[in-house]
Amino acid sequence: MSAERSEVDPFVQEAPRLANRWTADRVLRQAVRRLLPPDVFQKAAEDLELAAERCVTEMAPLAARAEATPPRHVPYDAWGNRVDRIEVDPAWTELVAILQGLGAVAIPHERTYGDHSRVVQAVLFQMAQAVSATALCPLGMSDGAVTCLREHDADLAAAYVPLLTRRVNGWTSGQWMTEKAGGSDLSRSGTVATPLGDGTWALRGTKWFTSATTADIAVALARPEGAGPGSRGLSLFALELRRPDGGWNGLRVRRLKDKYGTRGLPTAELDLDGTVATPVGGIGGGIAKISTVLHVARMEAAQAGPGATGHLLQLARDYARRRLVRGAPLADSPVHVGWLAEIAAEYEAMVQMALRTAQLVGLRESGSGDERLARVVVPLAKLSTARQAVRTCSELLESFGGAGYLEDTGIPRVLRDVQVQSIWEGTTNVLALDVMRALADPEVAAAFRDDVEAQLAAHPHPRVEAAARIIRAAAWDVTSREPDPAAGREVAWGMARTYQAALLAAQAGWALTALGDGRSAVALETFIAHPLVPPAPHAEARSIGLE
């Protein structure tokens, strides 16, 4: 072959570039600006811009390294001693440290931004989601543990809260509930607690999924000897994973889970064999106490969907300007831009839902929130943003063509990691049934409708009036249906979509009035072009569901 003629293709596609999420993401920035007082927004904006820059320059490369070297379980040392060492890449440990330093756990407990600290923390979680290699998981559980200990046990809180909220060399916490027999049915938990006579108890059993197995402490459900069956017999215990001499506290690692996603996160099956633990707030009430952890964990899980979607949407928009098709950028293709617009509307609805949920959790913690509203909005936010993100991230992966399917672009990892959000802290069906139980209280449905109405009235604008009528009708429709468990998924989905639309309406009215910006109104109109409330399931659905 002559030097003049080569079969090597000289073309190189310019890669999309990750931008500072805070400065590049109009939706996120304007949503926070609406929710925060001007002085708090100014302080938060400065901190969030710096955090977003670290996400790009430090965390993204570290996450790629951590994902390339998954955790490893070493059961024995060279001499045959059982050590159960879990090795993680130093990059993952550094990611945890960076996020602790940025205040991922500390912000709401230091009350860095007063009553608005939960909203600012939620923005940090969204910006870090796709560049954290799931290091946010142990930090979210640590946050939940701090909240739980503060609410239920002053002595344990005094011992562990300063360690868990420390920004430098902070501790982390796990939460251990899931067992083989029960799964999400915690009433079947088989771990048994035996009193040791000094106020501590010995736990024996197996925990089937324990995320963040490298944590320093954990909160775990167990059934004290002699306690009754079912969920009422469970208690919550706090334990340190290591003894003072560095050995395991009665723990044995069976194996690390081989997972579809979240590969940087060590998740293990653990045997508890005499693990020394302390009851949280005394014996009894385990489910109520762990629910405090779950409330926070579900709110933070709701940030993952918009976090992942916003990350890929920013890359997809940048790629559309760089990728040429038939001599013109993809950004000039009406069908491509229209497709991205549909995703952008879903993204903005997710952002509104996630931040409102964080706001409600913060209000509850400050003593000024509506418990009934938070009771239903938190599970709605978690189930809806998780399902939306699986679809939006899949669509966005497709927007890169074949490149989106290549592992070394980092794009498939975002989709894999977001899939877990519809599973952990409660699957879609588990949360839908939780919503149905909440609606058994007529005051919960009334609180939901009242807040929909409050959102629609917050920032009225002529352009939003038609949408408001649709949203108001949907809110009454979905909360007035018969409480049929078979329709739980449809009712929960309809409530979530309706609430997202109401929040979008508030944002659109505010942006039109305060900024003269109609883009949120376009997102609202795009969003409600699809039915907010799905139809009830077919009366004979079971005949084909389980044929």
C-alpha positions as CSV (number, residue, x, y, z in Angstrom):
1,M,0.0,0.0,0.0
2,S,1.5,3.3,-1.0
3,A,2.1,6.2,1.4
4,E,-0.3,8.3,-0.7
5,R,-3.2,6.0,0.0
6,S,-4.1,4.9,3.5
7,E,-7.2,3.1,4.8
8,V,-6.8,4.8,8.2
9,D,-9.7,7.1,8.8
10,P,-8.3,10.5,10.0
11,F,-11.6,11.7,11.5
12,V,-11.8,12.1,15.2
13,Q,-15.2,13.0,16.8
14,E,-14.8,15.8,19.3
15,A,-16.0,14.5,22.7
16,P,-18.7,16.3,24.7
17,R,-17.3,18.3,27.6
18,L,-18.6,18.3,31.1
19,A,-19.4,21.8,32.3
20,N,-19.8,23.4,35.7
21,R,-23.3,22.2,36.5
22,W,-24.3,25.2,38.6
23,T,-23.3,27.8,36.1
24,A,-24.5,25.8,33.1
25,D,-27.8,24.5,34.4
26,R,-30.5,27.2,34.2
27,V,-33.2,24.9,35.5
28,L,-31.4,24.0,38.7
29,R,-30.1,27.5,39.3
30,Q,-33.5,29.2,38.8
31,A,-35.3,26.6,40.9
32,V,-33.0,27.3,43.9
33,R,-33.3,31.1,43.3
34,R,-37.1,30.8,43.7
35,L,-37.0,28.7,46.8
36,L,-34.3,30.6,48.8
37,P,-34.4,34.2,50.2
38,P,-32.0,36.5,48.3
39,D,-29.3,36.6,51.0
40,V,-29.3,32.8,51.4
41,F,-29.3,32.3,47.7
42,Q,-26.2,34.5,47.2
43,K,-24.2,32.6,49.9
44,A,-25.4,29.2,48.5
45,A,-24.7,30.1,44.9
46,E,-21.1,30.9,45.7
47,D,-20.6,27.6,47.5
48,L,-22.5,25.6,44.9
49,E,-20.5,27.0,42.0
50,L,-17.2,26.0,43.8
51,A,-18.7,22.5,44.5
52,A,-19.7,22.1,40.9
53,E,-16.3,23.0,39.7
54,R,-14.8,20.3,42.0
55,C,-17.3,17.8,40.5
56,V,-15.8,18.4,37.1
57,T,-12.1,18.8,37.9
58,E,-11.6,16.4,40.8
59,M,-14.6,14.0,41.2
60,A,-15.2,13.0,37.6
61,P,-11.7,11.6,37.1
62,L,-11.7,9.9,40.5
63,A,-15.1,8.3,39.8
64,A,-13.8,6.9,36.5
65,R,-10.9,5.3,38.4
66,A,-13.0,4.0,41.2
67,E,-15.4,2.4,38.8
68,A,-12.6,0.8,36.8
69,T,-11.3,-0.9,40.0
70,P,-14.3,-2.4,41.8
71,P,-14.1,-3.4,45.5
72,R,-12.5,-6.7,46.3
73,H,-13.2,-9.1,49.2
74,V,-10.1,-10.8,50.6
75,P,-11.4,-13.5,53.0
76,Y,-8.1,-14.9,54.2
77,D,-4.6,-13.6,54.6
78,A,-1.5,-15.4,53.4
79,W,-1.4,-17.6,56.5
80,G,-5.0,-18.7,56.4
81,N,-6.3,-16.3,59.0
82,R,-9.9,-15.1,58.4
83,V,-9.5,-11.4,57.8
84,D,-12.5,-10.5,55.5
85,R,-10.7,-7.4,54.2
86,I,-12.6,-5.3,51.7
87,E,-10.3,-3.4,49.4
88,V,-11.6,-0.3,47.6
89,D,-9.7,1.9,45.2
90,P,-8.1,4.9,46.9
91,A,-10.1,7.1,44.5
92,W,-13.4,5.9,46.1
93,T,-12.1,6.8,49.5
94,E,-11.1,10.2,48.2
95,L,-14.5,10.8,46.8
96,V,-16.1,10.1,50.2
97,A,-13.6,12.6,51.7
98,I,-14.3,15.3,49.2
99,L,-18.1,15.0,49.6
100,Q,-17.7,15.1,53.4
101,G,-15.6,18.2,53.0
102,L,-18.3,19.8,50.8
103,G,-20.9,19.1,53.6
104,A,-22.9,16.3,52.1
105,V,-23.7,15.1,55.6
106,A,-22.9,18.3,57.6
107,I,-24.9,20.9,55.8
108,P,-28.4,20.1,57.3
109,H,-27.0,19.4,60.8
110,E,-24.8,22.5,60.9
111,R,-27.8,24.4,59.5
112,T,-25.3,26.2,57.2
113,Y,-28.1,27.8,55.4
114,G,-30.7,28.0,58.2
115,D,-34.1,26.5,57.4
116,H,-33.0,26.1,53.7
117,S,-30.1,23.8,54.4
118,R,-31.8,20.7,53.1
119,V,-32.5,22.4,49.7
120,V,-28.8,23.3,49.3
121,Q,-27.7,19.8,50.4
122,A,-30.1,18.4,47.7
123,V,-28.5,20.5,45.0
124,L,-25.1,19.2,46.0
125,F,-26.4,15.6,45.8
126,Q,-27.8,16.3,42.3
127,M,-24.6,17.8,41.0
128,A,-22.4,15.0,42.4
129,Q,-24.7,12.1,41.6
130,A,-23.1,11.0,38.3
131,V,-19.5,11.7,39.3
132,S,-19.5,10.1,42.7
133,A,-19.1,6.4,41.9
134,T,-22.0,6.0,44.4
135,A,-19.9,7.4,47.3
136,L,-23.1,9.4,48.1
137,C,-24.7,6.2,49.3
138,P,-22.8,5.9,52.7
139,L,-23.1,9.6,53.2
140,G,-26.9,9.6,52.6
141,M,-27.2,6.7,55.1
142,S,-24.9,8.6,57.6
143,D,-27.3,11.6,57.3
144,G,-30.2,9.3,58.0
145,A,-28.4,7.8,61.0
146,V,-27.6,11.2,62.4
147,T,-31.3,12.3,62.1
148,C,-32.4,9.0,63.7
149,L,-30.0,9.2,66.7
150,R,-30.8,12.8,67.3
151,E,-34.5,12.0,67.4
152,H,-34.5,8.8,69.4
153,D,-31.4,8.5,71.5
154,A,-29.5,11.5,73.0
155,D,-26.6,9.4,74.4
156,L,-25.9,7.7,71.1
157,A,-26.3,11.0,69.3
158,A,-23.7,12.6,71.6
159,A,-21.3,9.7,70.9
160,Y,-21.7,9.5,67.1
161,V,-23.2,12.6,65.6
162,P,-20.0,14.7,65.9
163,L,-18.1,11.9,64.1
164,L,-20.6,11.4,61.4
165,T,-21.0,15.1,60.6
166,R,-17.3,15.9,60.7
167,R,-16.1,17.4,57.4
168,V,-12.5,16.1,57.8
169,N,-11.9,12.4,58.7
170,G,-15.6,11.9,59.2
171,W,-17.2,8.5,60.0
172,T,-19.9,6.9,57.9
173,S,-22.8,4.7,58.7
174,G,-24.7,1.8,57.1
175,Q,-28.3,0.7,57.6
176,W,-28.9,-3.0,57.7
177,M,-32.5,-4.2,57.2
178,T,-32.7,-6.5,54.2
179,E,-32.7,-10.3,54.9
180,K,-33.1,-13.3,52.6
181,A,-36.5,-14.4,53.7
182,G,-38.2,-11.0,54.0
183,G,-36.6,-8.6,51.5
184,S,-38.7,-5.5,51.8
185,D,-41.1,-7.3,54.2
186,L,-39.2,-6.4,57.4
187,S,-41.8,-8.3,59.5
188,R,-39.9,-11.5,58.6
189,S,-36.6,-10.3,59.9
190,G,-34.8,-13.2,61.6
191,T,-31.8,-11.5,63.2
192,V,-32.0,-12.2,67.0
193,A,-30.7,-10.0,69.8
194,T,-29.6,-11.4,73.1
195,P,-29.0,-9.2,76.2
196,L,-25.4,-9.2,77.5
197,G,-26.3,-7.8,80.9
198,D,-24.5,-4.5,80.6
199,G,-26.9,-2.6,78.4
200,T,-25.5,-4.0,75.2
201,W,-26.9,-6.9,73.1
202,A,-25.4,-9.6,70.9
203,L,-26.9,-9.8,67.4
204,R,-27.0,-13.0,65.4
205,G,-28.3,-13.4,61.9
206,T,-27.6,-12.6,58.3
207,K,-28.1,-9.3,56.4
208,W,-28.5,-10.0,52.7
209,F,-27.7,-6.5,51.4
210,T,-25.4,-4.2,53.3
211,S,-24.3,-1.2,51.3
212,A,-21.3,0.7,52.4
213,T,-19.7,-2.3,54.2
214,T,-16.6,-0.1,54.8
215,A,-18.6,2.1,57.1
216,D,-17.6,2.8,60.7
217,I,-21.0,2.2,62.3
218,A,-24.4,0.8,61.3
219,V,-28.0,0.8,62.5
220,A,-29.6,-2.6,62.2
221,L,-33.0,-4.2,62.9
222,A,-33.1,-7.2,65.1
223,R,-35.7,-9.1,67.2
224,P,-34.9,-9.3,70.9
225,E,-35.2,-12.7,72.5
226,G,-38.8,-13.2,73.6
227,A,-40.2,-10.4,71.5
228,G,-43.3,-11.1,69.5
229,P,-43.5,-11.9,65.8
230,G,-44.0,-9.5,62.9
231,S,-42.7,-5.9,62.6
232,R,-44.0,-5.0,66.2
233,G,-41.4,-7.2,67.7
234,L,-38.4,-5.5,66.1
235,S,-35.9,-3.1,67.7
236,L,-33.3,-0.8,66.2
237,F,-29.7,-1.2,67.3
238,A,-26.5,0.8,66.7
239,L,-23.2,-0.9,66.4
240,E,-19.6,-0.3,65.5
241,L,-18.2,-2.5,62.7
242,R,-14.8,-2.9,64.3
243,R,-13.6,-3.7,67.8
244,P,-11.1,-1.3,69.5
245,D,-8.3,-3.7,68.4
246,G,-9.3,-3.3,64.8
247,G,-10.9,-6.7,64.3
248,W,-14.5,-7.2,63.1
249,N,-17.2,-6.9,65.7
250,G,-18.6,-10.4,65.4
251,L,-19.1,-9.9,61.6
252,R,-18.2,-12.2,58.8
253,V,-18.3,-11.2,55.1
254,R,-19.9,-13.9,53.0
255,R,-19.2,-12.2,49.7
256,L,-19.5,-8.9,47.8
257,K,-22.5,-8.6,45.5
258,D,-21.9,-8.7,41.8
259,K,-24.2,-5.9,40.7
260,Y,-25.6,-4.5,37.5
261,G,-24.6,-1.0,38.5
262,T,-23.1,1.0,41.5
263,R,-20.0,-1.1,41.0
264,G,-17.7,1.3,42.9
265,L,-19.8,0.8,46.1
266,P,-19.0,-2.2,48.3
267,T,-22.2,-4.1,49.0
268,A,-21.9,-7.3,51.0
269,E,-23.8,-10.3,52.5
270,L,-22.9,-10.2,56.2
271,D,-23.2,-12.8,59.0
272,L,-23.7,-11.3,62.5
273,D,-22.4,-13.7,65.1
274,G,-22.3,-12.1,68.5
275,T,-22.1,-8.6,67.1
276,V,-22.2,-6.2,70.1
277,A,-24.8,-3.5,69.7
278,T,-26.8,-0.9,71.7
279,P,-30.5,-0.4,71.4
280,V,-31.5,3.0,69.9
281,G,-33.9,4.6,72.2
282,G,-34.4,1.4,74.2
283,I,-36.1,-1.8,73.1
284,G,-39.1,-1.7,70.8
285,G,-40.4,0.6,68.1
286,G,-37.7,-0.5,65.6
287,I,-39.8,0.1,62.5
288,A,-40.8,3.6,63.6
289,K,-37.2,4.4,64.4
290,I,-35.7,3.1,61.1
291,S,-38.4,5.0,59.3
292,T,-36.6,8.2,60.3
293,V,-33.6,6.9,58.4
294,L,-35.7,5.9,55.5
295,H,-37.4,9.3,55.3
296,V,-34.1,11.0,54.8
297,A,-32.7,8.3,52.6
298,R,-35.7,8.4,50.3
299,M,-35.5,12.2,50.0
300,E,-31.9,11.9,49.0
301,A,-32.6,9.1,46.6
302,A,-35.1,11.4,44.9
303,Q,-32.1,13.7,44.0
304,A,-30.4,10.9,42.0
305,G,-32.9,10.9,39.1
306,P,-32.6,14.6,38.3
307,G,-28.9,14.4,39.1
308,A,-28.2,11.7,36.5
309,T,-30.6,13.2,33.9
310,G,-29.2,16.7,34.2
311,H,-25.7,15.3,33.9
312,L,-26.4,13.4,30.6
313,L,-28.7,16.2,29.3
314,Q,-25.8,18.7,29.6
315,L,-23.5,16.3,27.7
316,A,-26.1,15.5,25.1
317,R,-26.7,19.2,24.4
318,D,-23.0,19.8,24.1
319,Y,-22.6,16.8,21.8
320,A,-25.4,18.0,19.6
321,R,-23.4,21.1,18.9
322,R,-20.2,19.2,18.1
323,R,-21.6,16.2,16.1
324,L,-22.2,16.8,12.4
325,V,-24.8,14.9,10.5
326,R,-25.1,15.4,6.7
327,G,-22.9,18.5,7.0
328,A,-24.8,20.2,9.8
329,P,-24.7,20.0,13.6
330,L,-27.3,17.7,15.3
331,A,-28.4,20.9,17.1
332,D,-29.9,22.1,13.7
333,S,-32.1,19.0,13.5
334,P,-35.7,19.8,14.5
335,V,-36.5,16.1,15.4
336,H,-33.4,15.9,17.6
337,V,-34.0,19.2,19.4
338,G,-37.7,18.3,19.9
339,W,-36.7,15.0,21.4
340,L,-34.3,16.8,23.8
341,A,-37.1,19.2,24.7
342,E,-39.3,16.4,25.8
343,I,-36.5,15.1,28.1
344,A,-35.8,18.6,29.3
345,A,-39.4,19.1,30.4
346,E,-39.2,15.8,32.4
347,Y,-36.0,16.9,33.9
348,E,-37.3,20.2,35.0
349,A,-40.3,18.5,36.6
350,M,-38.0,16.1,38.4
351,V,-35.8,19.0,39.7
352,Q,-38.9,20.7,41.1
353,M,-40.1,17.6,42.8
354,A,-36.8,16.7,44.3
355,L,-36.1,20.1,45.7
356,R,-39.6,20.5,47.1
357,T,-39.2,17.2,48.9
358,A,-35.9,18.4,50.4
359,Q,-37.7,21.6,51.4
360,L,-40.5,19.6,53.1
361,V,-38.0,17.4,55.0
362,G,-36.2,20.6,56.2
363,L,-39.4,22.2,57.3
364,R,-40.3,19.0,59.3
365,E,-36.9,19.1,61.0
366,S,-37.3,22.8,61.9
367,G,-40.8,22.0,63.4
368,S,-42.8,24.1,60.9
369,G,-43.6,21.5,58.3
370,D,-46.8,19.6,57.5
371,E,-46.3,16.0,58.6
372,R,-49.2,14.8,56.5
373,L,-47.9,16.4,53.3
374,A,-44.3,15.1,53.8
375,R,-45.8,11.6,54.6
376,V,-47.1,11.3,51.0
377,V,-44.7,13.5,49.0
378,V,-41.5,11.8,50.1
379,P,-42.5,8.4,48.7
380,L,-44.1,10.0,45.7
381,A,-40.9,11.9,44.9
382,K,-38.7,8.8,45.3
383,L,-40.8,6.5,43.2
384,S,-41.5,9.0,40.4
385,T,-38.0,10.5,39.9
386,A,-36.5,7.0,39.9
387,R,-38.8,5.7,37.2
388,Q,-38.5,8.9,35.1
389,A,-34.7,8.8,35.3
390,V,-34.5,5.2,33.9
391,R,-36.4,6.4,30.9
392,T,-34.7,9.8,30.4
393,C,-31.2,8.4,30.9
394,S,-31.9,5.6,28.4
395,E,-33.2,8.1,25.9
396,L,-30.2,10.4,26.5
397,L,-27.8,7.4,26.0
398,E,-29.4,6.9,22.7
399,S,-28.9,10.5,21.7
400,F,-25.1,9.8,21.4
401,G,-25.7,7.0,18.9
402,G,-23.2,4.2,19.2
403,A,-20.9,6.2,21.3
404,G,-23.5,6.2,24.1
405,Y,-23.3,2.4,24.2
406,L,-19.5,2.4,24.8
407,E,-18.3,1.8,28.4
408,D,-15.3,4.0,28.1
409,T,-17.4,7.1,27.4
410,G,-18.8,6.7,31.0
411,I,-22.4,7.1,29.7
412,P,-23.7,3.6,30.2
413,R,-22.6,3.7,33.8
414,V,-24.9,6.6,34.5
415,L,-27.9,4.6,33.3
416,R,-26.9,1.5,35.2
417,D,-26.4,3.4,38.4
418,V,-29.7,5.2,38.2
419,Q,-31.6,1.9,37.8
420,V,-31.0,1.0,41.4
421,Q,-33.0,4.1,42.5
422,S,-36.2,2.3,41.7
423,I,-35.2,-0.7,43.9
424,W,-33.4,0.4,47.1
425,E,-35.2,2.3,49.8
426,G,-38.4,0.7,48.5
427,T,-39.4,-0.4,45.0
428,T,-42.0,1.4,43.0
429,N,-44.7,-1.0,44.2
430,V,-43.7,-0.9,47.8
431,L,-43.8,2.9,47.8
432,A,-47.1,2.9,45.9
433,L,-48.7,0.8,48.6
434,D,-47.2,3.1,51.2
435,V,-48.9,6.0,49.5
436,M,-52.2,4.1,49.4
437,R,-51.9,3.5,53.2
438,A,-51.2,7.2,53.7
439,L,-54.3,8.1,51.7
440,A,-56.5,6.0,54.1
441,D,-56.3,9.2,56.2
442,P,-58.6,11.7,54.5
443,E,-56.4,14.5,56.0
444,V,-53.4,13.3,53.9
445,A,-55.4,13.6,50.7
446,A,-56.6,17.0,51.8
447,A,-53.1,18.2,52.6
448,F,-52.0,17.1,49.1
449,R,-54.8,18.9,47.3
450,D,-54.2,22.0,49.5
451,D,-50.5,22.1,48.6
452,V,-51.3,21.7,44.9
453,E,-53.6,24.6,45.2
454,A,-51.0,26.6,47.1
455,Q,-48.4,26.0,44.4
456,L,-50.9,27.1,41.7
457,A,-51.6,30.3,43.6
458,A,-48.0,31.1,44.5
459,H,-47.0,32.8,41.3
460,P,-50.1,33.3,39.1
461,H,-49.6,34.4,35.5
462,P,-52.0,34.4,32.5
463,R,-49.9,32.0,30.6
464,V,-50.2,29.4,33.4
465,E,-54.0,29.6,33.9
466,A,-55.0,26.9,31.4
467,A,-52.4,24.5,32.8
468,A,-53.6,25.3,36.4
469,R,-57.1,24.2,35.5
470,I,-55.9,20.9,34.2
471,I,-53.7,20.3,37.3
472,R,-56.4,21.2,39.7
473,A,-58.8,18.8,38.1
474,A,-56.2,16.0,38.1
475,A,-55.5,16.5,41.8
476,W,-59.2,16.0,42.7
477,D,-59.5,13.1,40.3
478,V,-56.5,11.1,41.6
479,T,-57.2,11.6,45.3
480,S,-60.9,10.9,45.0
481,R,-60.6,7.4,43.6
482,E,-61.6,4.3,45.5
483,P,-58.6,3.0,47.6
484,D,-58.0,-0.1,45.4
485,P,-54.5,-1.7,46.0
486,A,-54.5,-3.0,42.5
487,A,-54.5,0.6,41.2
488,G,-51.9,1.7,43.7
489,R,-49.2,2.2,41.1
490,E,-51.5,4.2,38.8
491,V,-52.7,6.4,41.7
492,A,-49.2,7.1,43.0
493,W,-47.9,7.9,39.5
494,G,-50.9,10.2,38.9
495,M,-50.3,12.0,42.2
496,A,-46.6,12.4,41.5
497,R,-47.2,13.7,37.9
498,T,-49.9,16.1,39.2
499,Y,-47.7,17.4,41.9
500,Q,-44.7,17.9,39.6
501,A,-47.0,19.8,37.2
502,A,-48.1,22.1,40.1
503,L,-44.5,22.8,41.0
504,L,-43.7,23.5,37.4
505,A,-46.6,25.9,37.3
506,A,-45.2,27.8,40.3
507,Q,-41.8,27.9,38.7
508,A,-43.2,29.0,35.4
509,G,-45.2,31.8,36.9
510,W,-42.3,33.0,39.0
511,A,-39.8,33.0,36.0
512,L,-42.3,34.9,33.8
513,T,-42.9,37.5,36.4
514,A,-39.5,37.9,38.0
515,L,-37.3,37.2,35.0
516,G,-39.4,37.6,31.9
517,D,-38.2,34.0,31.1
518,G,-40.8,31.8,29.4
519,R,-38.8,28.6,29.2
520,S,-40.2,27.0,32.3
521,A,-43.7,27.7,30.9
522,V,-42.7,25.8,27.7
523,A,-41.6,22.9,30.0
524,L,-44.9,23.0,31.8
525,E,-46.9,23.0,28.6
526,T,-44.8,20.2,27.2
527,F,-45.2,18.2,30.4
528,I,-49.0,18.5,30.6
529,A,-49.5,17.6,27.0
530,H,-49.4,14.0,28.2
531,P,-52.1,12.8,30.6
532,L,-51.2,13.4,34.3
533,V,-53.2,10.6,35.7
534,P,-53.1,7.1,34.0
535,P,-56.3,5.0,33.7
536,A,-57.0,2.4,36.2
537,P,-55.8,-1.1,35.5
538,H,-58.0,-3.4,33.4
539,A,-60.6,-5.3,35.5
540,E,-59.2,-8.6,34.3
541,A,-55.5,-7.6,34.4
542,R,-54.7,-10.6,36.6
543,S,-55.7,-13.0,33.9
544,I,-52.7,-12.0,31.8
545,G,-50.4,-10.8,34.6
546,L,-50.0,-14.3,36.0
547,E,-51.2,-16.7,33.3
